[in-house]
């Protein structure tokens, strides 16, 4: 099992309940592909470094989890088509 950190930026155009549902959906995807979520760190609304889809702010989340090496690819494949996810980045943490 490898340790990973997933950074997710969500649009500011959604309600709090919908935002929580998107994060729950991502956590469910991690467990579906054999991973275990260790921590979800919500940074809240932050200014983006550059404008994306005519937005200059987004909600930042950092999810740390353990999973096999195939899990991040599966996650990215599904997050790519989520309409409320602006950007995402999954990196492997060194032990």
Residue pairs with C-beta under 8 A, 6 or more apart in sequence:
1 66
1 67
1 68
2 66
2 67
2 68
2 69
2 92
2 93
3 64
3 65
3 66
3 92
3 93
3 95
4 35
4 64
4 65
4 66
4 67
4 71
4 72
4 90
4 91
4 92
4 93
5 62
5 63
5 64
5 90
5 91
5 93
6 26
6 30
6 62
6 63
6 64
6 65
6 72
6 75
6 88
6 89
6 90
7 60
7 61
7 62
7 87
7 88
7 89
7 90
7 91
8 23
8 26
8 60
8 61
8 62
8 63
8 79
8 85
8 87
8 88
9 48
9 58
9 59
9 60
9 61
9 85
9 86
9 87
9 88
10 19
10 22
10 23
10 58
10 59
10 61
10 84
10 85
10 86
11 53
11 55
11 58
11 59
11 84
11 85
11 86
12 45
12 55
12 57
12 58
12 59
13 55
14 22
14 84
18 84
19 59
19 84
22 82
22 84
22 85
23 40
23 61
23 63
25 82
26 63
26 75
26 79
27 37
27 40
27 63
29 74
29 75
29 78
30 36
30 37
30 63
30 65
30 67
30 71
30 75
31 37
33 67
33 68
33 70
33 71
33 74
33 75
34 67
34 68
34 71
35 65
35 66
35 67
35 68
35 71
36 65
36 66
36 67
37 63
37 64
37 65
38 64
38 65
38 66
39 63
39 64
40 61
40 62
40 63
41 61
41 62
41 63
41 64
42 59
42 60
42 61
43 59
43 60
43 61
43 62
44 59
44 60
45 57
45 58
45 59
45 60
46 57
46 58
46 59
46 60
47 56
47 57
48 55
48 56
48 57
48 58
48 86
52 58
52 86
52 87
53 86
55 86
58 86
58 87
64 93
65 71
72 90
72 92
75 90
76 88
76 90
79 85
79 88
